[in-house]
């Protein structure tokens, strides 16, 4: 049985979505199965959007903490 979308990581959700899309694009799926997969995909998308919004809020909070000024970061070559 597949995991519930809320129990998957963001990356796992994307991987499953890619699999669903590829399977549906092949066109060899019964209507009932296609609808079930589409429903699963919608649930995965909604859960992924919620996770992205949470991450965005965390970043926003971190950027606003103590009104710290951000400075440019450059990577030194090895």
C-alpha positions in Angstrom: 0.0 0.0 0.0 1.3 3.5 -0.9 2.2 5.8 1.9 0.0 8.7 2.6 1.1 11.9 0.9 1.7 13.7 4.2 4.2 10.9 5.2 6.3 11.4 2.1 9.2 13.7 1.8 9.0 16.5 -0.8 11.5 14.6 -3.0 9.6 11.3 -2.6 6.4 13.1 -3.7 8.0 14.6 -6.8 9.4 11.2 -7.7 6.0 9.6 -7.4 4.4 12.4 -9.3 6.8 11.9 -12.2 6.0 8.2 -12.2 2.3 8.9 -12.3 2.6 11.4 -15.1 4.8 9.0 -17.2 2.3 6.2 -16.6 -0.7 8.4 -17.6 1.1 9.7 -20.7 1.6 6.2 -22.0 -2.2 6.1 -22.5 -2.5 2.4 -21.7 -4.4 2.9 -18.5 -8.1 2.1 -17.9 -10.3 5.1 -17.1 -10.8 3.9 -13.5 -7.1 3.5 -12.9 -6.3 6.8 -14.6 -8.8 8.5 -12.3 -7.3 6.9 -9.2 -3.8 7.9 -10.3 -5.0 11.4 -11.1 -6.6 11.7 -7.6 -3.3 10.4 -6.0 -1.4 13.0 -8.0 -3.6 15.8 -6.9 -3.1 14.8 -3.3 0.6 14.7 -3.8 0.7 18.1 -5.4 -1.4 19.7 -2.6 0.8 18.2 0.1 4.0 19.3 -1.8 2.6 22.8 -2.1 1.9 22.9 1.7 5.5 21.7 2.4 6.9 24.4 0.1 4.8 27.1 1.8 6.1 25.9 5.2 9.7 26.0 4.0 9.1 29.5 2.6 7.7 30.7 5.9 10.7 29.3 7.8 13.1 31.1 5.4 11.1 34.3 5.8 11.3 34.0 9.6 15.0 33.3 9.5 15.6 36.3 7.3 13.7 38.5 9.6 15.3 37.3 12.8 17.0 40.1 14.7 16.9 42.2 11.6 20.2 40.7 10.7 21.9 42.1 7.7 22.7 39.6 5.0 26.0 39.7 3.2 27.1 38.2 -0.1 28.6 34.7 0.0 31.3 33.7 -2.4 32.7 30.2 -2.8 36.5 30.1 -2.7 38.0 27.8 -5.4 39.9 24.8 -4.1 
